Amino acid sequence: MTRTPVVIMDYYNKAVVELICEKYGYKPMQAFREFTASEIHRMLSDKKFEMWDFGAPAIFDMWEAEKITGNPRNSLYLRGDSV
């Protein structure tokens, strides 16, 4: 697996963790653990998926879809629904 550049991962880690904290009231470390343990984080880390085309709110939506349904592909961004 070719990894997404660290600077990109750092941006998403900070931005998505902040969104998780805001919406769910998690402490930053808890939010970071939740996000980095997710499938969407693994997809974001893998350069072949080119997930950086999505903004942080979309990645957060994918994380949330995974949290609720067990699969980040249930996010409207990955299903191809209108946004």
Secondary structure, 3 states (H helix, E strand, C coil): CCECCHHHHHHHHHHHHHHHHHHHCCCHHHHHHHHHCCHHHHHHHEHHHCHHHCCHHHHHHHHHHHHHHCCHHHCHHHHCCCC
